[in-house]
Amino acid sequence: MKLKYKAMVLSCMDPRFQLPVFKFIKKKNLIRKHSSFTIAGAAVGVTHIKFKKWHQAFIDNLAASIKLHKIEKLIVVNHEDCGAIKLAENKKNYIEDEIHKNSFQKLKKVINKNFPKLKLEFYILRLDQKILRVRSLR
């Protein structure tokens, strides 16, 4: 039986959030119907200049998933208290929500340019493990 794959899930490697991401994928009925790309910072890791060497690896993996699995959507899950942001910003004063939103905006622009038919969903996983959808992006 050939499965119908639906999405790629981009998420962070932080061990604190593996189970909540799994539960989220299960709730969205995507078990065995998605591919995964897990990297420090999720959208931050694939857009921030500090991690420029990682950007192409993500794009190449996404292109492979589109070609091999015929996915139609990218689901992005960033999280609060992000260590990648701390590494990237290298300063004490930053607004984490703004950095997440900026990473979503940058990723949306890259995806729309390279994969214009791909649907996008953006989420923030809070420390209390609630997942909030982010809808307001330019």
VENMO-V427330 format. One record per backbone hydrogen bond with DSSP energy under -1.0 kcal/mol. CO is the residue of the C=O (numbers start at 0). NH is the residue of the N-H. If there is no record, write none. Layout:
co->CO nh->NH
co->CO nh->NH
This chain:
co->5 nh->71
co->6 nh->34
co->7 nh->74
co->8 nh->36
co->9 nh->76
co->10 nh->38
co->13 nh->16
co->16 nh->20
co->17 nh->21
co->18 nh->22
co->19 nh->23
co->20 nh->24
co->21 nh->25
co->22 nh->26
co->23 nh->27
co->24 nh->29
co->25 nh->28
co->29 nh->32
co->32 nh->5
co->32 nh->6
co->34 nh->8
co->36 nh->10
co->38 nh->41
co->40 nh->43
co->41 nh->45
co->43 nh->46
co->43 nh->47
co->47 nh->50
co->48 nh->51
co->50 nh->53
co->53 nh->57
co->54 nh->58
co->55 nh->59
co->56 nh->60
co->57 nh->61
co->58 nh->62
co->59 nh->63
co->60 nh->64
co->61 nh->65
co->62 nh->66
co->63 nh->67
co->64 nh->68
co->71 nh->118
co->72 nh->7
co->73 nh->120
co->74 nh->9
co->75 nh->122
co->77 nh->124
co->81 nh->85
co->82 nh->86
co->83 nh->87
co->84 nh->88
co->85 nh->89
co->94 nh->98
co->95 nh->99
co->96 nh->100
co->97 nh->101
co->98 nh->102
co->99 nh->103
co->100 nh->104
co->101 nh->105
co->102 nh->106
co->103 nh->107
co->104 nh->108
co->105 nh->109
co->106 nh->110
co->107 nh->111
co->108 nh->112
co->109 nh->113
co->110 nh->114
co->114 nh->117
co->118 nh->73
co->120 nh->75
co->121 nh->133
co->122 nh->77
co->123 nh->131
co->124 nh->79
co->125 nh->128
co->129 nh->125
co->131 nh->123
co->134 nh->136
